[in-house]
Structure formats: structure tokens, C-alpha cells
Amino acid sequence: MLKEERQAFIIHQINIHNKVLSSDLSVQLNVSEDTIRRDLNELAENGKVLKVYGGALSKSFQFPFQDGNVYAKEAKKEIAKKALNLIQNGMTVLVGGGTTMIELSRLVPDSLQCTFFTISPLVALELAEKPNLDVILFGGKLSRNTNIVAGAQVANELADIKVDLCLLGTNSISLEEGITDSDWEVVQIKRAMIKCSSKVAVLSISEKLNSVQKMKVAPVRDASYLITDLDPDHAALKDFKEVIKLI
């Protein structure tokens, strides 16, 4: 594989999953980790990715938030619109982080009266613009890799609440392996989010379907809804339809 092809593959994986690990890319591309590190360094120098220890991040994680760096923006807007239909006045809603959640926060109507809990400072800032919302941001260590707060303090705070609905982003999802991620701290927080929620909606662009990361968050059946940019009757969702409600 030519260097240009290899780097195009790397960028595509980062766009879909937001984060990649050098060790995973080495296996997927059948090259040494030194080769991957050189590729990532070059891509970072050219402003295409954000290099971090052990891998790289999508530029959508760069602060201040840049709309132009959002991958599949229109698909994420479509997902956000669908997710909003689950939220009713008076509900208590728990929201994760990521660009889809930011799109959802921007689309919340000014008339909605709800309490929102979130682990994302960026989501909290967007929600705070809405006049009839109570917005509660969990305290904890801010992860530079994900722009969410994580750690034991957040997990303990989550254990003390019960919400009507959790809107959960995902790195990867498949029927066989469930909801998976590549960051152990994020896995623990997502598990705590699911546990404290009466209903859970997983939000995912269609390109993440049937992909797998190393660490399991939960089986698909632990969620109430799967919201994608596809029509619920799309062929790609046929198998999911047997175990989870599609929106």
C-alpha cells in the first residue's frame, strides 16, 4: 500500500471513530508502529489530525470548537433531529459528549423545559443558551482526548442520580460485540450513564455500525433505542431491528 493510501485510510478511521491507536492501525495496515507514528506525525504537521500519546484524534476535538472540522455533519444533524423527538417537557435527560451531541444541543427549541445533566463542557455551554433549561455539568478531570469530564468523581455523581433518558454517543457498535470504545475511562463513564438511566438512546452515524473497538461498554440490548442517519427500514439495520427499537 502506498503512503498516500495508508494515510487516507488513517484519516478515514479518525473521522469515523474520532480517535485511533497506533497499535490498532499497525495491525489493520500490516505495517510497523514506527511507520504509523511517522504517518501520524506527518498528518499532524499538515494540520489534518491531532497527534496524542499512542495515536491521534479528529480535529473536531480541537478547542475552540470548529464547525468546519466536523465529519458527516449533515448526518449528525439528522440524528440529532430524531433524538429530539424523544425529549418531552419536564424530563430529566443525561447527555454525553461528541459532535453529534453538540448538534443536538444547538437544535433544542427555546420552548423546551427540561433538566439536562452532561459530562461535556462544550455541550453544557450550548445548552446554557436555551432559556428554559436547567443545565448541570458534572465535575471531574477533563480529558483532553475527548473533551469530557471523567474519573471516579463523575462515576460517583452518576450513581447518585436517576434520569428519564440518556443520549449516548458511541465509538463503535455491533450486534456481536455490543457498544465498544477504545478508552477505558470513557467505558467506565458510559457504563455508569447507562446504569442511572430509565431509557438509553445510542446515537451513531451509519459508518460506525458493525465496527468494533477493544473495550466493551455494554451489549446492544442494554439500550432502548438506536438512532442513526438511516431510515429504520434500511437493509443495513435489518439485524439490529430484532434486538433494539430503531429511530
N, C-alpha and C positions, 0 to 999 in steps of 0.2 A: 504494500500500500504506500502510495506517495505521501510525503509530508503534508501536502495541501489537503489530501483526502482524509488523512488522520486528524488533522486539526479541525476540519469541517465536522467530522464525527464528534469530536470533543465538544465543540460549540453547541451542536445539536443536543447532546446529552445534558449539558449545563442548562440550556434553555428549557428543556422539559422538566428536569429534576431539581433545578436551582443550584445544586451542589454536586460535584463529582470528587471521588477519591482517586488519587494517583494509582493506588494498588488495584482498584477495580478496572480502571482504564487499561492498565498494563495487561490484565488478563483478557479483557474484551478485544484488545487490538493485537495481542500476542507480540508485544514489544517490551523492552526493559522499562523499569520505573525511571531510570535516568533519561530515557528518550521522552517519556511522558513529562517529566519535570522540565526538560528543555522546551517542549511544546508549550506547556503552560506558561513558562516564563516569557516566551516569545509572544504568546497571545495576550498576556498581561501588559507587556511593554507596548503592544499595539492598541491597547485600550479596549480589547474585546472581552476580557474576563477579569475577575478579581482573584488574584493569587492568594491563597491562605495555606497555613500549615497542612500538609498532607493532601492538598488538592486545590480546587478553585470554586468560586461562586459566580452566579449570574450577576451581571452589572445592575440588575434590578434591586440588589441588596445594598447598593451604594447610597449613602446618605449625603446630601438631601435626596429624597426620592425623585427619580427622573422618569416621567411617563414614557419617554422615547425608548427606554431600555426594557420595557415590559414585553415579554414574549407572549404571543397569542392573545393580545389584549382584547380583541373583539369576542373571542371565545370565552374569556374570563368574565366579560361584561354580561354575556348571555347566561352564564352560570349564576352570576350574582343576581340577575333579574329573577331567575327561577327560585333561588333561595329566599328572596324577599317575600315570596308568596307564603312561606311557612311562618312568617312572623306576624303576630297579631298584637293589638294594643294590650298592655298590661302584662305581657310576657317578660320573663327573665331569660336572657339569651347570653350564652358564652361563645365568644368568637376567638378563633385562632389568629395566626399571623399569615403573611404572604400577600402577594399582589392581588389574588382573587378577592381576599377579604378587604383589601383597600378599595377595590372597585365596588364591592357591596356596600361598604361604609359610605361611599360617596353617593350611592343611589338611594339610601334610606330617605324616605319622604319627611319633610319637616313636621308633618302632622302626626307621625308615629310617636306613641307614648310607651316607652319600654325602659327596662334596666338592662344595660349591656355590661357584662364583665369581659375583659380581654387580657391577653398576655402580650399584646403588641402595642408599644407606644405609638407607632405610626397609625394603627387602626384607631386607637383612642383619640388621637388628635383629629382625625377625620370625623369621628362620631361626635366629638365635643362641639362641632359646628352646628349640630342639629338642636333646635331649641327645646324639644320636649323629651329628650333622653337623659337618663341618669347613667353616667359612664364611670365604671370602676376599673382601674388599671391595677393589676396585681404587682406587688413589689418583689424584687429579686435581682439576681445578676443578669445584666443584659448581655446576650450572646451576640457577638459581632458577626458570627456566621449566619445568623437567622433573623436578627433584629427583633427577637422576642425575649421576654424575661423567663428564666428557667432556674432550676435548682430546687433544693429541699424546701425552701421557704414558700415557693409558689405551689409545690405539691401539697404542702400542709394547708395552705389557704384554700386550695381547691377542695380539699377534704371536708372543709367546714361549710360548704355551700351546696345547694341543690337547685339546679336550673331547669327550666322547661325545655330548652332547646340548645344544643351545641352545634355550631357550624365549624366543621373541622376540615382543614386542608390536608392534603396527603402528598407524599413524595412519590409513592408507588402504590398500586392496588391490583391484586389478582385474586381470583376465586381460590386458588390452591394455597397461596401464602398469606392472603389477607392484606391488611393495611400495613405497609412496611416503611422504614426510614433508614437513614444512614448515620444518624446522630443519636447516641444513647440518651443524652439528657432530654432531647426532644421526644423520644419514645416514652420516657417516664412521664413527662408532662401531658402528652396526648392520652396516655392510659388514665391518668388522673382526671382529665377532662371528660372522657367517656364515662367514667365511674360516677361522676357527680351530676350526670345529665339524664333527664327522663327520656329524651329522644336525641338522636345524633344524626346529623346530615353530613355526609362526606362529600366535599366539593372537589372535583377533579377534571382537568381537561382530558379529552379522549386519548391523547397521546400517552398518558400515564397508565391507561388501562392495560392489564396483563403484563405489567413490568414489576420487578421485584428488587428490593434493597436488602441489606444484610440483617436488619433488625426488625422483629415483628412487633407491631403495636397491638393489633387485635384482629380476630377473624372478621370477615365481611359481615357475618350475621350479627355482630355486636352493634352495628349501625342500623338506623331505621330507614334512612334514605341514601341514595346515591344520585348526586346531581352532576350532570356533565353537559357539554355543549351539544350533545347529540339528541335527536328525538328518542324518547324512551323505547320506541319500536325498532330502532336501528339494529341491524344484524349484529354489530359488534357488542351489543348489550344483551343479546339473547340469553347467554348463560347466567349473567348477573340477575336477570329478571326472575329467576327461580328462587333466589335467596334474599333479595332486598327490593324494596319499593324504589322504582326509578322515576326521576322527575326531569 
